[in-house]
Amino acid sequence: MPRVRRGAARRQSKKRVLKAVKGFYGPRKNQIRLAKEAAVRAGVYARVGRRQKKRKFREMWIIRLNAACRQRGVRYSTFINGCKKAGIALNRKMLSEIAIADTAAFDLLVQKATSVQK
């Protein structure tokens, strides 16, 4: 059986891997075997990071809402429960934006949420 040399395909494969690891440190940027491993691991971390990003943002919105509610003498959990009972269908992102940008509107929301609780 003749030997396969893979001229152009081999070069293109190497170029693709080395382009993916451009900027990496040490032999991970120019040795093919290490570069392949580094590229795979980087892809895994990137995927995990995309999932964590969503968690972090939700965490931040909740922290902001909790701080805004505490300033008005209400606990975060009481406020959210009151919003659900009052039929306020705003997500945490929108509520936190309202708390920052329009304090008067947020005061009304807190008032509505607490009035339903009683």
TIVO-2410 file (N, C-alpha, C; in nm, 3 decimals):
# residues 118
REC num residu      c1      c2      c3 atome chaine
REC   1      M   0.084  -0.119   0.000     N      A
REC   1      M   0.000   0.000   0.000    CA      A
REC   1      M   0.089   0.125   0.000     C      A
REC   2      P   0.058   0.220  -0.087     N      A
REC   2      P   0.144   0.339  -0.095    CA      A
REC   2      P   0.125   0.430   0.027     C      A
REC   3      R   0.230   0.506   0.053     N      A
REC   3      R   0.230   0.598   0.166    CA      A
REC   3      R   0.150   0.723   0.130     C      A
REC   4      V   0.071   0.772   0.226     N      A
REC   4      V  -0.010   0.892   0.204    CA      A
REC   4      V   0.064   1.010   0.264     C      A
REC   5      R   0.087   1.114   0.186     N      A
REC   5      R   0.163   1.228   0.236    CA      A
REC   5      R   0.074   1.346   0.276     C      A
REC   6      R  -0.044   1.356   0.218     N      A
REC   6      R  -0.143   1.457   0.255    CA      A
REC   6      R  -0.095   1.602   0.241     C      A
REC   7      G  -0.026   1.637   0.139     N      A
REC   7      G   0.034   1.770   0.121    CA      A
REC   7      G  -0.048   1.888   0.168     C      A
REC   8      A  -0.144   1.932   0.087     N      A
REC   8      A  -0.218   2.054   0.116    CA      A
REC   8      A  -0.311   2.036   0.236     C      A
REC   9      A  -0.375   1.921   0.247     N      A
REC   9      A  -0.471   1.896   0.355    CA      A
REC   9      A  -0.401   1.902   0.491     C      A
REC  10      R  -0.280   1.848   0.498     N      A
REC  10      R  -0.206   1.848   0.623    CA      A
REC  10      R  -0.168   1.990   0.664     C      A
REC  11      R  -0.123   2.067   0.568     N      A
REC  11      R  -0.083   2.205   0.595    CA      A
REC  11      R  -0.204   2.288   0.639     C      A
REC  12      Q  -0.316   2.269   0.572     N      A
REC  12      Q  -0.437   2.343   0.608    CA      A
REC  12      Q  -0.485   2.306   0.748     C      A
REC  13      S  -0.476   2.179   0.782     N      A
REC  13      S  -0.517   2.134   0.915    CA      A
REC  13      S  -0.430   2.198   1.023     C      A
REC  14      K  -0.299   2.200   0.998     N      A
REC  14      K  -0.207   2.261   1.095    CA      A
REC  14      K  -0.232   2.411   1.107     C      A
REC  15      K  -0.253   2.476   0.993     N      A
REC  15      K  -0.278   2.620   0.995    CA      A
REC  15      K  -0.404   2.652   1.074     C      A
REC  16      R  -0.508   2.569   1.058     N      A
REC  16      R  -0.635   2.590   1.129    CA      A
REC  16      R  -0.615   2.581   1.280     C      A
REC  17      V  -0.538   2.481   1.322     N      A
REC  17      V  -0.513   2.462   1.466    CA      A
REC  17      V  -0.429   2.576   1.520     C      A
REC  18      L  -0.323   2.611   1.449     N      A
REC  18      L  -0.233   2.717   1.497    CA      A
REC  18      L  -0.302   2.854   1.498     C      A
REC  19      K  -0.395   2.875   1.407     N      A
REC  19      K  -0.470   3.000   1.408    CA      A
REC  19      K  -0.561   3.006   1.531     C      A
REC  20      A  -0.616   2.891   1.568     N      A
REC  20      A  -0.705   2.885   1.685    CA      A
REC  20      A  -0.632   2.915   1.815     C      A
REC  21      V  -0.502   2.879   1.820     N      A
REC  21      V  -0.426   2.897   1.945    CA      A
REC  21      V  -0.332   3.017   1.938     C      A
REC  22      K  -0.357   3.106   1.846     N      A
REC  22      K  -0.273   3.225   1.835    CA      A
REC  22      K  -0.283   3.307   1.963     C      A
REC  23      G  -0.168   3.345   2.017     N      A
REC  23      G  -0.167   3.422   2.140    CA      A
REC  23      G  -0.147   3.338   2.264     C      A
REC  24      F  -0.149   3.205   2.251     N      A
REC  24      F  -0.125   3.119   2.366    CA      A
REC  24      F   0.022   3.126   2.404     C      A
REC  25      Y   0.056   3.082   2.523     N      A
REC  25      Y   0.190   3.096   2.578    CA      A
REC  25      Y   0.270   2.967   2.561     C      A
REC  26      G   0.396   2.980   2.529     N      A
REC  26      G   0.489   2.866   2.524    CA      A
REC  26      G   0.463   2.774   2.407     C      A
REC  27      P   0.495   2.646   2.425     N      A
REC  27      P   0.481   2.550   2.314    CA      A
REC  27      P   0.337   2.526   2.272     C      A
REC  28      R   0.242   2.571   2.352     N      A
REC  28      R   0.101   2.552   2.317    CA      A
REC  28      R   0.062   2.634   2.194     C      A
REC  29      K   0.148   2.729   2.155     N      A
REC  29      K   0.115   2.812   2.040    CA      A
REC  29      K   0.177   2.763   1.910     C      A
REC  30      N   0.279   2.672   1.918     N      A
REC  30      N   0.345   2.634   1.793    CA      A
REC  30      N   0.376   2.485   1.779     C      A
REC  31      Q   0.352   2.404   1.879     N      A
REC  31      Q   0.369   2.260   1.866    CA      A
REC  31      Q   0.230   2.198   1.845     C      A
REC  32      I   0.215   2.129   1.734     N      A
REC  32      I   0.083   2.084   1.691    CA      A
REC  32      I   0.012   2.000   1.795     C      A
REC  33      R   0.080   1.903   1.853     N      A
REC  33      R   0.012   1.814   1.948    CA      A
REC  33      R  -0.039   1.893   2.069     C      A
REC  34      L   0.045   1.978   2.126     N      A
REC  34      L   0.004   2.058   2.240    CA      A
REC  34      L  -0.099   2.162   2.200     C      A
REC  35      A  -0.085   2.214   2.079     N      A
REC  35      A  -0.179   2.315   2.032    CA      A
REC  35      A  -0.319   2.256   2.016     C      A
REC  36      K  -0.329   2.133   1.967     N      A
REC  36      K  -0.458   2.067   1.952    CA      A
REC  36      K  -0.526   2.050   2.087     C      A
REC  37      E  -0.449   2.003   2.185     N      A
REC  37      E  -0.504   1.984   2.321    CA      A
REC  37      E  -0.549   2.117   2.379     C      A
REC  38      A  -0.466   2.220   2.360     N      A
REC  38      A  -0.498   2.352   2.414    CA      A
REC  38      A  -0.625   2.408   2.349     C      A
REC  39      A  -0.640   2.386   2.219     N      A
REC  39      A  -0.757   2.437   2.147    CA      A
REC  39      A  -0.885   2.370   2.196     C      A
REC  40      V  -0.877   2.239   2.218     N      A
REC  40      V  -0.994   2.165   2.267    CA      A
REC  40      V  -1.032   2.214   2.406     C      A
REC  41      R  -0.932   2.227   2.491     N      A
REC  41      R  -0.958   2.271   2.629    CA      A
REC  41      R  -1.013   2.414   2.630     C      A
REC  42      A  -0.958   2.499   2.543     N      A
REC  42      A  -1.007   2.637   2.534    CA      A
REC  42      A  -1.153   2.640   2.491     C      A
REC  43      G  -1.188   2.552   2.398     N      A
REC  43      G  -1.328   2.545   2.354    CA      A
REC  43      G  -1.421   2.503   2.466     C      A
REC  44      V  -1.375   2.410   2.548     N      A
REC  44      V  -1.456   2.364   2.662    CA      A
REC  44      V  -1.476   2.479   2.761     C      A
REC  45      Y  -1.367   2.549   2.792     N      A
REC  45      Y  -1.377   2.662   2.885    CA      A
REC  45      Y  -1.467   2.772   2.829     C      A
REC  46      A  -1.461   2.793   2.699     N      A
REC  46      A  -1.543   2.896   2.637    CA      A
REC  46      A  -1.691   2.861   2.650     C      A
REC  47      R  -1.724   2.735   2.630     N      A
REC  47      R  -1.864   2.691   2.641    CA      A
REC  47      R  -1.913   2.707   2.783     C      A
REC  48      V  -1.831   2.664   2.878     N      A
REC  48      V  -1.866   2.676   3.020    CA      A
REC  48      V  -1.885   2.824   3.056     C      A
REC  49      G  -1.796   2.908   3.005     N      A
REC  49      G  -1.803   3.051   3.033    CA      A
REC  49      G  -1.931   3.115   2.981     C      A
REC  50      R  -1.977   3.069   2.866     N      A
REC  50      R  -2.102   3.124   2.811    CA      A
REC  50      R  -2.220   3.090   2.901     C      A
REC  51      R  -2.217   2.973   2.962     N      A
REC  51      R  -2.325   2.934   3.054    CA      A
REC  51      R  -2.315   3.014   3.184     C      A
REC  52      Q  -2.192   3.032   3.233     N      A
REC  52      Q  -2.172   3.104   3.359    CA      A
REC  52      Q  -2.210   3.250   3.348     C      A
REC  53      K  -2.190   3.307   3.229     N      A
REC  53      K  -2.220   3.448   3.206    CA      A
REC  53      K  -2.366   3.477   3.237     C      A
REC  54      K  -2.455   3.388   3.195     N      A
REC  54      K  -2.598   3.406   3.218    CA      A
REC  54      K  -2.628   3.402   3.368     C      A
REC  55      R  -2.562   3.310   3.439     N      A
REC  55      R  -2.581   3.300   3.585    CA      A
REC  55      R  -2.535   3.426   3.655     C      A
REC  56      K  -2.421   3.476   3.612     N      A
REC  56      K  -2.362   3.595   3.676    CA      A
REC  56      K  -2.452   3.717   3.659     C      A
REC  57      F  -2.509   3.733   3.540     N      A
REC  57      F  -2.597   3.846   3.518    CA      A
REC  57      F  -2.721   3.838   3.605     C      A
REC  58      R  -2.782   3.720   3.612     N      A
REC  58      R  -2.900   3.703   3.697    CA      A
REC  58      R  -2.865   3.732   3.842     C      A
REC  59      E  -2.749   3.685   3.886     N      A
REC  59      E  -2.701   3.711   4.022    CA      A
REC  59      E  -2.689   3.861   4.048     C      A
REC  60      M  -2.634   3.933   3.950     N      A
REC  60      M  -2.617   4.078   3.963    CA      A
REC  60      M  -2.751   4.150   3.973     C      A
REC  61      W  -2.849   4.108   3.889     N      A
REC  61      W  -2.980   4.172   3.892    CA      A
REC  61      W  -3.047   4.150   4.028     C      A
REC  62      I  -3.031   4.030   4.082     N      A
REC  62      I  -3.092   4.000   4.212    CA      A
REC  62      I  -3.027   4.084   4.322     C      A
REC  63      I  -2.895   4.100   4.317     N      A
REC  63      I  -2.824   4.182   4.415    CA      A
REC  63      I  -2.873   4.327   4.407     C      A
REC  64      R  -2.886   4.379   4.286     N      A
REC  64      R  -2.935   4.516   4.268    CA      A
REC  64      R  -3.076   4.533   4.323     C      A
REC  65      L  -3.162   4.436   4.289     N      A
REC  65      L  -3.301   4.443   4.337    CA      A
REC  65      L  -3.307   4.435   4.489     C      A
REC  66      N  -3.228   4.347   4.546     N      A
REC  66      N  -3.225   4.332   4.692    CA      A
REC  66      N  -3.185   4.464   4.757     C      A
REC  67      A  -3.082   4.529   4.703     N      A
REC  67      A  -3.036   4.657   4.759    CA      A
REC  67      A  -3.145   4.763   4.746     C      A
REC  68      A  -3.211   4.768   4.630     N      A
REC  68      A  -3.316   4.868   4.610    CA      A
REC  68      A  -3.435   4.843   4.702     C      A
REC  69      C  -3.469   4.716   4.721     N      A
REC  69      C  -3.581   4.681   4.809    CA      A
REC  69      C  -3.548   4.714   4.954     C      A
REC  70      R  -3.427   4.682   4.997     N      A
REC  70      R  -3.386   4.709   5.135    CA      A
REC  70      R  -3.392   4.858   5.167     C      A
REC  71      Q  -3.361   4.942   5.069     N      A
REC  71      Q  -3.369   5.087   5.089    CA      A
REC  71      Q  -3.512   5.131   5.117     C      A
REC  72      R  -3.606   5.052   5.067     N      A
REC  72      R  -3.747   5.084   5.086    CA      A
REC  72      R  -3.811   5.002   5.197     C      A
REC  73      G  -3.729   4.931   5.273     N      A
REC  73      G  -3.777   4.856   5.390    CA      A
REC  73      G  -3.849   4.727   5.357     C      A
REC  74      V  -3.819   4.668   5.241     N      A
REC  74      V  -3.882   4.543   5.200    CA      A
REC  74      V  -3.774   4.441   5.168     C      A
REC  75      R  -3.800   4.315   5.199     N      A
REC  75      R  -3.704   4.210   5.163    CA      A
REC  75      R  -3.724   4.171   5.017     C      A
REC  76      Y  -3.619   4.123   4.955     N      A
REC  76      Y  -3.623   4.085   4.813    CA      A
REC  76      Y  -3.727   3.976   4.788     C      A
REC  77      S  -3.726   3.874   4.873     N      A
REC  77      S  -3.818   3.761   4.852    CA      A
REC  77      S  -3.964   3.806   4.866     C      A
REC  78      T  -3.990   3.895   4.959     N      A
REC  78      T  -4.125   3.949   4.978    CA      A
REC  78      T  -4.168   4.028   4.855     C      A
REC  79      F  -4.075   4.107   4.802     N      A
REC  79      F  -4.103   4.188   4.683    CA      A
REC  79      F  -4.135   4.100   4.562     C      A
REC  80      I  -4.053   3.998   4.539     N      A
REC  80      I  -4.075   3.910   4.423    CA      A
REC  80      I  -4.206   3.833   4.437     C      A
REC  81      N  -4.232   3.784   4.556     N      A
REC  81      N  -4.358   3.712   4.580    CA      A
REC  81      N  -4.477   3.805   4.558     C      A
REC  82      G  -4.465   3.929   4.606     N      A
REC  82      G  -4.571   4.027   4.586    CA      A
REC  82      G  -4.592   4.061   4.440     C      A
REC  83      C  -4.482   4.069   4.365     N      A
REC  83      C  -4.492   4.096   4.220    CA      A
REC  83      C  -4.568   3.984   4.150     C      A
REC  84      K  -4.539   3.861   4.187     N      A
REC  84      K  -4.609   3.748   4.125    CA      A
REC  84      K  -4.757   3.750   4.158     C      A
REC  85      K  -4.790   3.779   4.284     N      A
REC  85      K  -4.931   3.782   4.325    CA      A
REC  85      K  -5.005   3.901   4.264     C      A
REC  86      A  -4.934   4.013   4.244     N      A
REC  86      A  -4.996   4.132   4.186    CA      A
REC  86      A  -5.005   4.124   4.034     C      A
REC  87      G  -4.943   4.023   3.976     N      A
REC  87      G  -4.949   4.007   3.830    CA      A
REC  87      G  -4.852   4.097   3.756     C      A
REC  88      I  -4.746   4.140   3.824     N      A
REC  88      I  -4.643   4.221   3.759    CA      A
REC  88      I  -4.549   4.125   3.687     C      A
REC  89      A  -4.559   4.123   3.555     N      A
REC  89      A  -4.486   4.024   3.475    CA      A
REC  89      A  -4.356   4.080   3.420     C      A
REC  90      L  -4.276   4.143   3.505     N      A
REC  90      L  -4.146   4.193   3.462    CA      A
REC  90      L  -4.038   4.100   3.515     C      A
REC  91      N  -3.937   4.074   3.432     N      A
REC  91      N  -3.828   3.987   3.478    CA      A
REC  91      N  -3.731   4.067   3.564     C      A
REC  92      R  -3.637   3.998   3.623     N      A
REC  92      R  -3.544   4.062   3.716    CA      A
REC  92      R  -3.456   4.166   3.648     C      A
REC  93      K  -3.423   4.142   3.521     N      A
REC  93      K  -3.341   4.238   3.447    CA      A
REC  93      K  -3.414   4.372   3.436     C      A
REC  94      M  -3.540   4.367   3.394     N      A
REC  94      M  -3.617   4.489   3.378    CA      A
REC  94      M  -3.642   4.557   3.512     C      A
REC  95      L  -3.671   4.478   3.614     N      A
REC  95      L  -3.694   4.536   3.747    CA      A
REC  95      L  -3.569   4.608   3.798     C      A
REC  96      S  -3.452   4.548   3.776     N      A
REC  96      S  -3.328   4.612   3.823    CA      A
REC  96      S  -3.300   4.740   3.745     C      A
REC  97      E  -3.330   4.740   3.615     N      A
REC  97      E  -3.311   4.860   3.534    CA      A
REC  97      E  -3.405   4.973   3.582     C      A
REC  98      I  -3.528   4.935   3.614     N      A
REC  98      I  -3.624   5.034   3.664    CA      A
REC  98      I  -3.576   5.089   3.799     C      A
REC  99      A  -3.525   5.001   3.883     N      A
REC  99      A  -3.476   5.042   4.016    CA      A
REC  99      A  -3.362   5.143   4.003     C      A
REC 100      I  -3.280   5.129   3.900     N      A
REC 100      I  -3.166   5.220   3.882    CA      A
REC 100      I  -3.211   5.349   3.812     C      A
REC 101      A  -3.283   5.334   3.702     N      A
REC 101      A  -3.313   5.449   3.615    CA      A
REC 101      A  -3.433   5.531   3.662     C      A
REC 102      D  -3.538   5.464   3.711     N      A
REC 102      D  -3.663   5.534   3.743    CA      A
REC 102      D  -3.708   5.495   3.884     C      A
REC 103      T  -3.657   5.565   3.983     N      A
REC 103      T  -3.684   5.528   4.123    CA      A
REC 103      T  -3.831   5.548   4.160     C      A
REC 104      A  -3.895   5.648   4.100     N      A
REC 104      A  -4.036   5.673   4.131    CA      A
REC 104      A  -4.123   5.555   4.086     C      A
REC 105      A  -4.096   5.504   3.968     N      A
REC 105      A  -4.171   5.389   3.917    CA      A
REC 105      A  -4.144   5.265   4.004     C      A
REC 106      F  -4.020   5.250   4.048     N      A
REC 106      F  -3.987   5.135   4.133    CA      A
REC 106      F  -4.058   5.146   4.268     C      A
REC 107      D  -4.070   5.269   4.319     N      A
REC 107      D  -4.145   5.289   4.444    CA      A
REC 107      D  -4.289   5.242   4.428     C      A
REC 108      L  -4.349   5.273   4.315     N      A
REC 108      L  -4.487   5.228   4.288    CA      A
REC 108      L  -4.495   5.076   4.281     C      A
REC 109      L  -4.397   5.015   4.217     N      A
REC 109      L  -4.396   4.868   4.208    CA      A
REC 109      L  -4.384   4.805   4.346     C      A
REC 110      V  -4.297   4.861   4.429     N      A
REC 110      V  -4.280   4.809   4.566    CA      A
REC 110      V  -4.410   4.826   4.644     C      A
REC 111      Q  -4.472   4.940   4.627     N      A
REC 111      Q  -4.598   4.967   4.696    CA      A
REC 111      Q  -4.705   4.866   4.655     C      A
REC 112      K  -4.717   4.840   4.523     N      A
REC 112      K  -4.814   4.742   4.473    CA      A
REC 112      K  -4.785   4.602   4.527     C      A
REC 113      A  -4.656   4.564   4.523     N      A
REC 113      A  -4.616   4.430   4.566    CA      A
REC 113      A  -4.643   4.410   4.715     C      A
REC 114      T  -4.620   4.513   4.796     N      A
REC 114      T  -4.642   4.499   4.940    CA      A
REC 114      T  -4.788   4.507   4.977     C      A
REC 115      S  -4.868   4.582   4.899     N      A
REC 115      S  -5.011   4.593   4.930    CA      A
REC 115      S  -5.082   4.460   4.905     C      A
REC 116      V  -5.036   4.383   4.809     N      A
REC 116      V  -5.096   4.252   4.779    CA      A
REC 116      V  -5.062   4.153   4.891     C      A
REC 117      Q  -4.946   4.169   4.951     N      A
REC 117      Q  -4.900   4.077   5.058    CA      A
REC 117      Q  -4.990   4.085   5.181     C      A
REC 118      K  -5.040   4.205   5.211     N      A
REC 118      K  -5.115   4.224   5.337    CA      A
REC 118      K  -5.255   4.176   5.331     C      A
***
